[in-house]
Amino acid sequence: MEGSGTWQGLTLVSIVTWICLSSYLRLTQKVRSLVQPWVARQVVGGVPLILEIQKHQSGVLDALFSGLSCVVSVPFYTAFLPLLFWSGHGRLARQMTLLIAFCDYLGNCIKIDPTVDNGIILCYLYLLHYVLSSFEHEESSIQYYGFAFACLLVALIAFGRIYLGMHSVVDIIAGLAIGVLTLGLWLTVNENIDDFITSKQNVSSFWTALSFLLLFAYPTPENPTPSYEYHTAFTGVALGIVTGVQQTYSQFHHEGAPRIFSPELPVTAYIGRVMVGIPTILLVKFCSKSLAKWILPTVSNTLGIPIRSTTYIPKLKLDKGYANGKNTDETKNSVGYSQKMCEFLNQDSFDIDTGIRFLQYAGLAWSVVDLVPSMFSYLNL
């Protein structure tokens, strides 16, 4: 327990130190100024190849590659992961959720094109690794066919992104390299992470603090992009999954849990789970969003934290006292501290949409692994 607390503390302190140093030294801007010209040249240099590929467009190819692009989208992951949890494959679902969150965060931090989904390589190759591990004593031909199928799928998705004009060649090459390297790193630590999540050793408190710090550690993009929204959503999902699993692991998510196609979980019962679970998690997501839209602005105003919103609360404006520097006696100290923090982090105000998005996806993920399985147990599903 003591050793666990030590590395948890060191991890959080390291992230805080990184946030402070990177903000003070403006590392993001300096690295971007060095790398951006080279990247821009590579993107422009790849345009002729993209145009040559797009000369062969057809309705069939458009439909094929558009369909394949859907399997690497956020809505697909949002729908697929709950089904995986409810099928009884809890360990695989946990690992894929955290892997997607890790890859999404890392990839979006260093990506060239803000719309590239860096989970393509990791998700399917990790799924292949998991399946092949389950058939390690079977004929080697199964492993070869599985590997060939995964490589073909990844190649088609990557080529389709270029064909549809969604990414440049350098985006795809960088994504492939980052994906393979990240997967190699993940395979060395995934068992330790899973053991930690199911150990109940300060899991919820540590992961909550980690998630909060990761929101601040994310590099500020030069222009508004969906990348920050994606990583915020999956960081919230990871928090909800971790806190829910560590509380209910022995009840619903242990290795002996019933799995689909088994006598304990026939297909009919699984369909019942889906029919009950999907509406429930969507309702929880809606309620979490509504509560966050009400609670976060209230708390921020009470603490004197300058906030803004461009999506969820469009009518929200910065308090005139903050904008003009006219603070009341009651909020003078708190506003002073919050303004100093904003200045240190090179921000005029905090985006309340980040917190709302984070909480709604955390609530959704928690319901997938805690609330909904409890309903299954009550309904004998």
C-alpha positions, 0 to 999 in steps of 0.5 A: 500500500505504501509503495503504491501511494509513493508512485501515485504521488510521484506521478501527480507531482511530475505532471504538475511540474511539467504543467508549470515548466511548459507553461512558464517556458511556453514549450508548446509554442516553441516546439510548434514553431520548430516543427510546423514548417517541416510538417507543412512542406511534407503536407504540400509535397503529398498533395500530388499523390492524393490528387492522383489517388482521387482521380480513381473515385467511384461510388463503390469506393466512396461507400466502402471507405466512408463505411470503414471511416465510421469504425474509427469514429467516436460514436462507434467507440461509444456504442461498441465499448458498452456492448463489449462490457455487457458481453462479459469480456470485462478485461478486454473492454477495460484494456481497450477503453484505457488504450483508446483514451491513452492513444487519443490523448497522446496522439492528439497532443502531437498530431499534425492533422487535428482530425486524425484518429490515432486509435486505428492501429492500437485498437485493432492490433490490440484486439488481434493480440487479445484474440490470438492470445486466447488461441495460442494453443490452436493451429498457427494458421489461425494466427496468420489469418488473424494477423493478415486480416488486421493488417488488411483492415488497417491498410484499407482504413489508412488508404481510405482516409487519404482517398476521402481527403481526410488526411495527408500522407504524412498524417498516415505515416506518422499515425502508423509509427506512433500507433505501433510504438504506443502499442508496444509500450502499452503491452508492457504495462497493461497487466500492471494497470489492470491489476492496479484498477482492480486492487482498490488501492486509492484508485478513485482518488488517484485517477480523479486527480490524474484526469484533472491534471491531464486536462491542464497538461494538454497542449493548447492548439493554435486554432480551435480543433475537435482534438481537445473535445475528443481527449476530454471525452475519453479522459472522462470515459476512462475516469468513469470506467475506472471508478465504476470497475474498482467498486464493482469488480467482484460483483460484475467484472471478474474473470468468472463473469458470464460471457455471451454465448455461454449457458449463463448468458445466452443471446436472448439475455444479451439482447435484453441487456442491450435493450435496457442498457443503451437507453439507460446510459443515454439518459445518464449522459443527458442528466450528467450534462444537465447537472454539470451545466448547472453546477459548474457555472455556479461553483465557478462564479462562487469561487471567482473563476473567470469562465467562458462557453462556446457550445453548451452555454452560448449565452454565458458571458464573462462577468463584467467585474472580471473583464474590467478588473472591478472586483467586489470585496467578497470576491477580491481574493478568490478572483485574484488567485484565479486570474493569476492562475489564468495568466500563468497558464496563458489563458484569459478564462477557463472554458466551462465546456471542458468540465461539462463534457468531461463530467457527462462522459464520466457519468456515462461510462460509470453507468456502463460498468456500475449502474447498468450491471446492477440493473441487469442483476436486478432483472436477472439478465 
